[in-house]
Amino acid sequence: MAKIQLVERFLICRGQNIPLDKGYLPPANSHLMSGDAVASLVDLHQIRCLILLGESGSGKSSALEEEQHRLEALSRQPDGIHPPPPEIVRSELGDFSDYQELNDWLSSEVFKRWKEGQHHLFLLLDSVDEGRQSVPKLARILTKHLEKWPLDRLTLRLTCRPMDWPLSLEEYLKKLWGDVEGREINAVQAYELAPLRESDVADLARHNGIKDPTEFLEAVNESECTPFAANPLTLNFLLKQYLTHNTLPKRRVVLFERGCLELAKEWSPKRREENIAGKLNGMERLCIASRLAAITMLGAKTNYSLSFEPDEVTPEDVALVSIEGGSEISRMVFEDSTSSVPEREVEVGSNQIREVLGSGLFSSATNNALKWRHRSFAEFLTARYLIQRGLQGEDLLGAISHDGKVVPQLTGVATHLASADSQARTLLLISDPELVLRSDVKSISDSEREQLVEVILQALKDRRLSWRDLFERCHQLSHPRLPNQLHDFLLDKSHDADVRWAAFPLLSACKWSSIRQTLLTLTLDDSQPLQVRAEAAEEIAERGLDADKKQLLPFARLPLPVTGRDKDTNEAYKYMKDLKGSALQANWPDRLSAQKMFSLIEPVDDSGHSQYESFLSTHLIKSLQPQDLPVALQWVNAQTDVPGQKARRATFYIGRLCDEITQLAWDKIDCPGVASALAQLAIERFSHYRPLFTKGENYNF
């Protein structure tokens, strides 16, 4: 499936939290990516000893292989690296069967030649975790050789699973390089593989035969499973599901349970073949992971300490000894298991817990503690654990509530409970409808969605909910009676204007034919508040039919009043601009000529952005054709402030529009009438010592 070598991978310093973009690694130019939080292997080339951590299937080996190819290509260049040409050695530590075989290799000719020479050695050692399975004293062998080697001519790269990384080896490496470099902190560093970027997922989806990766990404976003898509291992699972069924599982809890099961499994073929994959199957690991999730989420803990010393466990961490004991039932909770492994009781001891912590559900928090790879995994598995334990309705919510309200840190757990349990969903409708809105609404019945909309509208009236709470999720609320519900609510003048305005996002869940008359009635009714009329007009401009948009034409001719100082006057001014802007957007260029459209444009107060400013800055210039440019340039000329005449103040948007028209005219100067109109503008400007471009920006003139 997904060939992870096709995309560039990035690394995060161990234990460092970075802001993600819906679960993906943000693009390099994102405002979320500040400083040196994320780097590539190339960026870290100066680190003498780099430890690369990641779970099975995350792409560690592929990253190391890419680094080998990069170094080999660089060494062949005339002005390459470390003259004389370096030695580049890469090995899979899991291939060594015993102590003697590894020791003989580290004493082989390639290392002797390097020690006796003057060239540099790049040593890339893959799978420290698997090497320790066959060579328990691997760390001791490595350190024995390293202390005899010329470390000033060595660059070392090691990969390992976080759970299996030997802390003693790391401490010894720091001591060795600290003695050589004199600054321990820079010589030896541990990094983890970062999640994939959204663009990476799109590329991998396309490579795997998905014709429209955008549709796949939309399905992932709709299911809110981006943390699975951003992980190479579970991305494979999602791609298989999508390629087979042309969709993802409809129920979010089913998708999360399958995804977490994939992460819990042992995916290393070598470990399975050599019978060192552990004693638990994926489902057994999942049931123990659910207990671990409940302990951290309900106990307000952060990490799982791997220390055997009680005094080294911080108050934020869970000591493994405190969660040992008893058993759990191994079974799928949200669907019938397709596994041939029968349901059974699983002992929860130290070895079992450590085996689960070594799965892909977890990542490094510090050099001696692990954390959940993504918070959403812990939230889902906590909900799964409570349901598996037989809790329902009030008991479920009681486990995550205080004084009748869901604990803020557990709202993610609550949304999964609302998705999975109808009694919990009904109770949350009364106490916290926003959490139900964030749950898997698309999988509930039409009657439940209708009930949810009624609760939402009441919450808007009570001002317990805002339009922001609705904006991203309201499209899931579609049901047969939704247009009627919204018609009654939006036309009811007993509701305040801002309350009705806040309900407009719900219209996105309706077909246009079912709501067009409601919106036309609102827009054309002079007795309705301007705020409501303006919002309805914007909907018509964006979604309406030609006949609907034509009815907005009178608003394009609206003369804009002078803005006032008081709040009410300024708000009315803003909504008037919205109405005019929506009308212009709806009818230019289909029902307005350039001559007519430009006659309707007037300078405005720049305070506050409206649909009018949006039209001036975006829609107008996009639809301007070459044959319209002579008229447009005449309008630009009329905006010039001429000494001795009454100045017309060109606002920011008017000024920028003038510059954009002038630049477009220069680009289209060969079109009929453009050159003469542009020349006339230039003569008029220069004769009054005015620049051709009003804002002085750098244009391609």
Secondary structure, 3 states (H helix, E strand, C coil): CCCHHHCCCCEEECCCCCCCECCEECCCCCCCCCCCCEECCCCCCCCCEEEEECCCCCCHHHHHHHHHHHHHHHHCCCCCCCCCCCEEEEEEHHHCCCHHHHHHHHCCHHHHHHHHCCCCEEEEEECHHHHHHHCCCHHHHHHHHHCCCCHHHEEEEEEECHHHCCHHHHHHHHHHHHHHHCCHHHHEEEEEECCCEHHHHHHHHHHCCCCCHHHHHHHHHHHCCHHHHCCHHHHHHHHHHHHHHCCCCCCHHHHHHHHHHHHHCCCCHHHHHCCCCCCCCHHHHHHHHHHHHHHHHHCCCCEEECCCCHHHCCCCEEEHHHHCCCEEEECCCCCCCCCCCCCEEEECCHHHHHHHHCCCCEEEEECCEEEECCHHHHHHHHHHHHHHCCCCHHHHHHCCEECCEECHHHHHHHHHHHHHCHHHHHHHHHHCHHHHHCCCHHHCCHHHHHHHHHHHHHHHHCCCCCHHHHHCCHHHHCCCCHHHHHHHHHHCCCCCHHHHHHCHHHHHHCCHHHHHHHHHHHHHCCCCCHHHHHHHHHHHHHHCCHHHHHCCHHHHCCCCCCCCCCHHHHHHHHHHHHHHHHHHHHHCCCCCCHHHHHHCCCCCCCCCCCHHHHHHHHHHHHCCCHHHHHHHHHHHHHCCCCCCCCCCCCCHHHHHHHHHHHHHHHHCCCCCCHHHHHHHHHHHHHHCCCCCCCCCCCCCC
